[in-house]
């Protein structure tokens, strides 16, 4: 979620001075299918999601190890994933008006 990301960037800029990469995220795994279903529900899409099985699978799920951010500069996401996703979708829909 953008507010969590902004906080992490500020903390890293102030407290982290190493060249090592740091993941910023919610710190849990979600399948692309589950994410698509959540978005479908939040936007009120009544159709069905069709997965093209002729294409490569790609990355079936996402999970970032965010432990370094917490250890190095005390960052842990505050926004619940579902709440952040809903807020992001609401913002996007309102920006189209």
Backbone as JSON Lines, residues from 0, in Angstrom:
{"i":0,"aa":"X","n":[0.84,-1.17,0.0],"ca":[0.0,0.0,0.0],"c":[0.89,1.23,0.0]}
{"i":1,"aa":"X","n":[0.46,2.26,-0.7],"ca":[1.32,3.42,-0.96],"c":[1.79,4.11,0.32]}
{"i":2,"aa":"X","n":[0.93,4.22,1.32],"ca":[1.35,4.89,2.57],"c":[2.43,4.08,3.28]}
{"i":3,"aa":"X","n":[2.29,2.76,3.28],"ca":[3.32,1.91,3.87],"c":[4.63,2.03,3.08]}
{"i":4,"aa":"X","n":[4.52,2.04,1.78],"ca":[5.72,2.16,0.93],"c":[6.44,3.48,1.19]}
{"i":5,"aa":"X","n":[5.68,4.56,1.28],"ca":[6.28,5.88,1.55],"c":[7.0,5.87,2.89]}
{"i":6,"aa":"X","n":[6.37,5.27,3.9],"ca":[7.01,5.19,5.22],"c":[8.31,4.39,5.14]}
{"i":7,"aa":"X","n":[8.28,3.28,4.43],"ca":[9.48,2.44,4.3],"c":[10.61,3.19,3.6]}
{"i":8,"aa":"X","n":[10.28,3.95,2.58],"ca":[11.31,4.7,1.85],"c":[11.94,5.76,2.75]}
{"i":9,"aa":"X","n":[11.12,6.45,3.53],"ca":[11.65,7.47,4.44],"c":[12.54,6.81,5.49]}
{"i":10,"aa":"X","n":[12.07,5.72,6.09],"ca":[12.89,5.02,7.09],"c":[14.2,4.54,6.5]}
{"i":11,"aa":"X","n":[14.14,3.97,5.3],"ca":[15.36,3.48,4.66],"c":[16.32,4.62,4.36]}
{"i":12,"aa":"X","n":[15.79,5.74,3.89],"ca":[16.64,6.89,3.58],"c":[17.33,7.42,4.83]}
{"i":13,"aa":"X","n":[16.63,7.37,5.95],"ca":[17.18,7.89,7.19],"c":[18.1,6.9,7.91]}
{"i":14,"aa":"X","n":[17.8,5.6,7.82],"ca":[18.47,4.63,8.68],"c":[19.26,3.53,7.98]}
{"i":15,"aa":"X","n":[19.15,3.41,6.68],"ca":[19.77,2.28,5.98],"c":[20.8,2.81,4.99]}
{"i":16,"aa":"X","n":[22.05,2.38,5.16],"ca":[23.1,2.89,4.26],"c":[23.93,1.76,3.65]}
{"i":17,"aa":"X","n":[23.3,0.64,3.39],"ca":[23.99,-0.5,2.79],"c":[23.57,-0.65,1.33]}
{"i":18,"aa":"X","n":[24.4,-1.32,0.52],"ca":[24.04,-1.5,-0.89],"c":[23.1,-2.69,-1.13]}
{"i":19,"aa":"X","n":[22.76,-3.41,-0.07],"ca":[21.94,-4.61,-0.21],"c":[20.5,-4.26,-0.56]}
{"i":20,"aa":"X","n":[19.85,-5.1,-1.39],"ca":[18.44,-4.87,-1.7],"c":[17.56,-5.16,-0.48]}
{"i":21,"aa":"X","n":[16.45,-4.45,-0.4],"ca":[15.49,-4.64,0.69],"c":[14.1,-4.72,0.07]}
{"i":22,"aa":"X","n":[13.37,-5.78,0.42],"ca":[12.0,-5.92,-0.07],"c":[11.05,-5.17,0.85]}
{"i":23,"aa":"X","n":[10.1,-4.49,0.25],"ca":[9.05,-3.8,0.99],"c":[7.73,-4.41,0.53]}
{"i":24,"aa":"X","n":[6.94,-4.86,1.47],"ca":[5.66,-5.47,1.11],"c":[4.93,-5.92,2.35]}
{"i":25,"aa":"X","n":[3.87,-6.68,2.11],"ca":[3.04,-7.16,3.2],"c":[3.63,-8.38,3.89]}
{"i":26,"aa":"X","n":[4.56,-9.06,3.22],"ca":[5.26,-10.18,3.85],"c":[4.49,-11.48,3.88]}
{"i":27,"aa":"X","n":[3.56,-11.67,2.95],"ca":[2.87,-12.95,2.88],"c":[2.69,-13.33,1.42]}
{"i":28,"aa":"X","n":[2.41,-14.59,1.18],"ca":[2.27,-15.09,-0.18],"c":[0.81,-15.02,-0.61]}
{"i":29,"aa":"X","n":[0.6,-14.65,-1.86],"ca":[-0.73,-14.68,-2.45],"c":[-0.61,-15.19,-3.87]}
{"i":30,"aa":"X","n":[-1.52,-16.07,-4.24],"ca":[-1.48,-16.57,-5.62],"c":[-2.06,-15.5,-6.54]}
{"i":31,"aa":"X","n":[-1.62,-15.51,-7.78],"ca":[-2.14,-14.56,-8.77],"c":[-3.64,-14.81,-8.95]}
{"i":32,"aa":"X","n":[-4.06,-16.06,-8.89],"ca":[-5.48,-16.4,-9.01],"c":[-6.28,-15.78,-7.86]}
{"i":33,"aa":"X","n":[-5.8,-15.92,-6.63],"ca":[-6.51,-15.34,-5.49],"c":[-6.54,-13.82,-5.57]}
{"i":34,"aa":"X","n":[-5.44,-13.22,-6.02],"ca":[-5.41,-11.77,-6.19],"c":[-6.42,-11.33,-7.24]}
{"i":35,"aa":"X","n":[-6.47,-12.04,-8.35],"ca":[-7.44,-11.7,-9.4],"c":[-8.87,-11.83,-8.89]}
{"i":36,"aa":"X","n":[-9.15,-12.85,-8.1],"ca":[-10.5,-13.03,-7.53],"c":[-10.84,-11.9,-6.56]}
{"i":37,"aa":"X","n":[-9.87,-11.47,-5.76],"ca":[-10.11,-10.35,-4.84],"c":[-10.45,-9.08,-5.62]}
{"i":38,"aa":"X","n":[-9.67,-8.81,-6.66],"ca":[-9.91,-7.62,-7.47],"c":[-11.27,-7.72,-8.15]}
{"i":39,"aa":"X","n":[-11.59,-8.88,-8.68],"ca":[-12.89,-9.12,-9.32],"c":[-14.03,-8.77,-8.37]}
{"i":40,"aa":"X","n":[-13.92,-9.23,-7.15],"ca":[-14.95,-8.97,-6.15],"c":[-15.04,-7.48,-5.8]}
{"i":41,"aa":"X","n":[-13.89,-6.85,-5.6],"ca":[-13.88,-5.44,-5.2],"c":[-14.4,-4.5,-6.27]}
{"i":42,"aa":"X","n":[-14.19,-4.84,-7.54],"ca":[-14.68,-3.97,-8.61],"c":[-16.08,-4.36,-9.08]}
{"i":43,"aa":"X","n":[-16.61,-5.45,-8.55],"ca":[-17.96,-5.87,-8.91],"c":[-18.05,-6.51,-10.28]}
{"i":44,"aa":"X","n":[-16.96,-7.08,-10.76],"ca":[-16.96,-7.73,-12.07],"c":[-17.79,-9.0,-11.99]}
{"i":45,"aa":"X","n":[-18.78,-9.12,-12.87],"ca":[-19.7,-10.26,-12.84],"c":[-19.29,-11.38,-13.79]}
{"i":46,"aa":"X","n":[-18.34,-11.12,-14.65],"ca":[-17.9,-12.14,-15.61],"c":[-17.03,-13.18,-14.95]}
{"i":47,"aa":"X","n":[-16.41,-13.97,-15.77],"ca":[-15.49,-14.97,-15.23],"c":[-14.09,-14.67,-15.73]}
{"i":48,"aa":"X","n":[-13.13,-15.06,-14.94],"ca":[-11.73,-14.89,-15.3],"c":[-11.32,-16.12,-16.09]}
{"i":49,"aa":"X","n":[-10.76,-15.9,-17.26],"ca":[-10.35,-17.0,-18.12],"c":[-8.82,-17.04,-18.16]}
{"i":50,"aa":"X","n":[-8.27,-18.16,-17.8],"ca":[-6.82,-18.35,-17.81],"c":[-6.44,-19.04,-19.11]}
{"i":51,"aa":"X","n":[-5.56,-18.43,-19.87],"ca":[-5.13,-18.97,-21.15],"c":[-4.06,-20.03,-20.91]}
{"i":52,"aa":"X","n":[-4.46,-21.29,-20.99],"ca":[-3.55,-22.39,-20.68],"c":[-2.53,-22.64,-21.79]}
{"i":53,"aa":"X","n":[-2.67,-21.94,-22.93],"ca":[-1.67,-22.09,-24.0],"c":[-0.45,-21.23,-23.75]}
{"i":54,"aa":"X","n":[-0.53,-20.35,-22.77],"ca":[0.58,-19.45,-22.44],"c":[1.39,-20.04,-21.28]}
{"i":55,"aa":"X","n":[2.66,-19.66,-21.19],"ca":[3.46,-20.12,-20.05],"c":[2.83,-19.66,-18.73]}
{"i":56,"aa":"X","n":[3.04,-20.45,-17.7],"ca":[2.44,-20.15,-16.4],"c":[2.97,-18.87,-15.78]}
{"i":57,"aa":"X","n":[4.2,-18.52,-16.08],"ca":[4.76,-17.33,-15.45],"c":[4.95,-17.59,-13.96]}
{"i":58,"aa":"X","n":[4.73,-16.57,-13.18],"ca":[4.88,-16.7,-11.73],"c":[3.5,-16.88,-11.12]}
{"i":59,"aa":"X","n":[3.19,-18.08,-10.61],"ca":[1.84,-18.35,-10.13],"c":[1.48,-17.67,-8.81]}
{"i":60,"aa":"X","n":[2.47,-17.15,-8.09],"ca":[2.2,-16.5,-6.81],"c":[3.32,-15.51,-6.51]}
{"i":61,"aa":"X","n":[3.06,-14.67,-5.52],"ca":[4.04,-13.66,-5.11],"c":[4.23,-13.73,-3.61]}
{"i":62,"aa":"X","n":[5.48,-13.62,-3.19],"ca":[5.79,-13.52,-1.78],"c":[7.16,-12.86,-1.63]}
{"i":63,"aa":"X","n":[7.2,-11.79,-0.89],"ca":[8.47,-11.11,-0.64],"c":[8.92,-11.37,0.79]}
{"i":64,"aa":"X","n":[10.19,-11.64,0.96],"ca":[10.76,-11.74,2.3],"c":[11.08,-10.32,2.76]}
{"i":65,"aa":"X","n":[10.28,-9.82,3.67],"ca":[10.42,-8.43,4.13],"c":[11.17,-8.33,5.46]}
{"i":66,"aa":"X","n":[11.78,-9.43,5.89],"ca":[12.43,-9.43,7.21],"c":[13.6,-8.45,7.29]}
{"i":67,"aa":"X","n":[14.32,-8.26,6.19],"ca":[15.47,-7.33,6.23],"c":[15.0,-5.91,6.52]}
{"i":68,"aa":"X","n":[13.88,-5.49,5.96],"ca":[13.36,-4.14,6.22],"c":[13.04,-3.96,7.7]}
{"i":69,"aa":"X","n":[12.47,-4.99,8.3],"ca":[12.15,-4.9,9.73],"c":[13.43,-4.91,10.57]}
{"i":70,"aa":"X","n":[14.36,-5.77,10.23],"ca":[15.61,-5.88,11.0],"c":[16.49,-4.64,10.86]}
{"i":71,"aa":"X","n":[16.6,-4.11,9.66],"ca":[17.54,-3.02,9.39],"c":[17.01,-1.64,9.76]}
{"i":72,"aa":"X","n":[15.72,-1.39,9.52],"ca":[15.21,-0.05,9.84],"c":[13.8,-0.04,10.42]}
{"i":73,"aa":"X","n":[13.38,-1.18,10.96],"ca":[12.15,-1.24,11.73],"c":[10.86,-1.1,10.96]}
{"i":74,"aa":"X","n":[10.89,-1.42,9.65],"ca":[9.66,-1.29,8.87],"c":[8.84,-2.57,8.91]}
{"i":75,"aa":"X","n":[7.56,-2.4,9.16],"ca":[6.58,-3.47,9.02],"c":[5.31,-2.81,8.5]}
{"i":76,"aa":"X","n":[4.74,-3.36,7.44],"ca":[3.54,-2.77,6.85],"c":[2.43,-2.68,7.9]}
{"i":77,"aa":"X","n":[1.76,-1.54,7.93],"ca":[0.67,-1.31,8.88],"c":[-0.7,-1.59,8.28]}
{"i":78,"aa":"X","n":[-0.79,-1.46,6.97],"ca":[-2.08,-1.58,6.3],"c":[-2.36,-3.03,5.95]}
{"i":79,"aa":"X","n":[-3.51,-3.52,6.36],"ca":[-3.97,-4.85,5.99],"c":[-4.03,-4.94,4.47]}
{"i":80,"aa":"X","n":[-3.6,-6.06,3.9],"ca":[-3.54,-6.21,2.45],"c":[-4.88,-5.93,1.79]}
{"i":81,"aa":"X","n":[-5.95,-6.54,2.3],"ca":[-7.27,-6.36,1.69],"c":[-7.72,-4.9,1.75]}
{"i":82,"aa":"X","n":[-7.46,-4.25,2.87],"ca":[-7.82,-2.84,3.02],"c":[-7.03,-1.97,2.04]}
{"i":83,"aa":"X","n":[-5.74,-2.23,1.93],"ca":[-4.91,-1.48,1.0],"c":[-5.33,-1.69,-0.45]}
{"i":84,"aa":"X","n":[-5.68,-2.93,-0.79],"ca":[-6.14,-3.21,-2.15],"c":[-7.44,-2.48,-2.44]}
{"i":85,"aa":"X","n":[-8.37,-2.5,-1.49],"ca":[-9.64,-1.8,-1.66],"c":[-9.41,-0.3,-1.79]}
{"i":86,"aa":"X","n":[-8.58,0.27,-0.95],"ca":[-8.29,1.71,-1.03],"c":[-7.67,2.08,-2.37]}
{"i":87,"aa":"X","n":[-6.77,1.24,-2.86],"ca":[-6.12,1.5,-4.14],"c":[-7.13,1.45,-5.28]}
{"i":88,"aa":"X","n":[-7.99,0.45,-5.28],"ca":[-9.01,0.34,-6.32],"c":[-9.98,1.5,-6.25]}
{"i":89,"aa":"X","n":[-10.42,1.85,-5.05],"ca":[-11.33,3.0,-4.89],"c":[-10.68,4.28,-5.42]}
{"i":90,"aa":"X","n":[-9.4,4.49,-5.09],"ca":[-8.7,5.68,-5.58],"c":[-8.65,5.68,-7.1]}
{"i":91,"aa":"X","n":[-8.32,4.54,-7.68],"ca":[-8.21,4.45,-9.14],"c":[-9.55,4.75,-9.81]}
{"i":92,"aa":"X","n":[-10.61,4.15,-9.31],"ca":[-11.94,4.37,-9.9],"c":[-12.33,5.84,-9.78]}
{"i":93,"aa":"X","n":[-12.09,6.44,-8.62],"ca":[-12.42,7.86,-8.43],"c":[-11.57,8.77,-9.31]}
{"i":94,"aa":"X","n":[-10.35,8.37,-9.61],"ca":[-9.48,9.21,-10.45],"c":[-9.93,9.21,-11.9]}
{"i":95,"aa":"X","n":[-10.74,8.24,-12.29],"ca":[-11.24,8.17,-13.66],"c":[-12.44,9.09,-13.89]}
{"i":96,"aa":"X","n":[-13.05,9.55,-12.82],"ca":[-14.26,10.38,-12.94],"c":[-13.94,11.79,-13.34]}
